[in-house]
Amino acid sequence: MDRFEQDVAICGIGQSAVGRRLHRSALDLTTESILASVSDAGLTRSDIDGLVTYPGGDAWQTRGYGGPPPEEVADALRLALDWYQGAAESPGQLGAVVSAFLAVSAGLARHVVVYRTVTESSAQGDGSRSAVLDVTAAQASGMNYWLAPFGAVSPANWLAVVAMRHFHEFGTTREQLAAIALTQRENAARNPNAVLRDPLSLDDYLNARMISTPLCLFDCDIPVDGSTAFVVSRADSAGDGPSSPIYVNAVGTALRGRASWDQYPDLSSMAAGGAASHLWRRSTLKPADVDVVQLYDGFSILALVWLEALGFCERGEGGAFIDGGHAISLDGELPLNTGGGQLSAGRLHGFGHVYEACLQLRGTAGTHQMARRPGVALVANGGGPIAGCMLLTGEPQ
């Protein structure tokens, strides 16, 4: 069948400085990453006629969660746009990337920049995570109106329930879940751009401060400041630039079940199941064809849920699959979050996973490059009721 994915490629990637409390404006970081991606694609600003971001809108900027909206970026870079979009209502953070694919495939634009910027570390300052969360019922709105009276104002609380359910149903243990954090810290130690690079032992993990049982400090991602950008162009012209293009094999965006963090029919799988099944329906590739996975790890349990939902192991066997970390290590059968992921490299809200997948497929990840250059990478973003995933390849499929 004809699929829009065949029409497009990622022909440029860029990333700003990434770190804790950089105290640089979101617009400053955004322009840095966009200009880097445009240069990487061998283009100029005058070539860019599309712009898209997640989540978009000024309201998201107050806590460092959202970068500048497209209109502000277009004005700063003096872009002449044929199409632009900023929206939070999408299938995970990858929804913005999928929108860019669709716009190029439909002919709305020739070269679309998609970006994601966070300044959560600076917004949090020297305070705890509560500094940027609604912590009282009087302050709460939307979903938090129902959760704040019980003190459940953080996704750490909502996803701890998912972890507890997985532990209860399948006998998963903290020692098994620890393999995700420990493996990603090992990968981060190889990555000079990672925020946390010091060794992490199992004892360190098990003795760490509990955040929301059974999730401890090292199960939670690290707020940072940074921006990531990609240039999406037609696949038939992507090879004209100086950098190796990354091709799109398939995307998965389906939502099956209630759009709720705590009322999903199967708490141990969440929305990842619908997006994963949609992905495989749109591709001739199978889980066995995938060489590396970059799976969303806002909290460690999410990466485990994605492994099962995507079919890399059977439902309920995720704990056994990751036990000891051998299978998911940099030289294992299925390397996971090779740059350190959000648990150690920093929370770029999923876009860092796309960036890392492109580096690995190009063979330009440097000190954390896989020994065997991968040909197929799978990227998954989101948790709870939000999920999106895609298959990327180094060659056209």
Secondary structure, DSSP 8 states (H G I E B T S, - for coil): ---GGGGEEEEEEEE---BSS----HHHHHHHHHHHHHHHTT--GGG--EEEESS-SGGGGGGTSS---HHHHHHHHT---SEEEE-S-SSSTTHHHHHHHHHHHHTS-SEEEEEEEEEHHHHHTTS-GGGGS--STTT--TTHHHHGGGT--SHHHHHHHHHHHHHHHH---HHHHHHHHHHHHHHHHH-TT-S--S---HHHHHTS-EEETTEEGGGB--B-EEEEEEEEEETTTGGGSSS--EEEEEEE----S-S-SS--S-TTTTTHHHHHHHHHHT-S--GGG--EEEE--SBHHHHHHHHHHTTSS-TT-HHHHHGGGSTTSTTSSS-B-TT-IIIII-B-TTHHHHHHHHHHHHT--GGG--SS--SEEEEEE--TT--EEEEEESS--
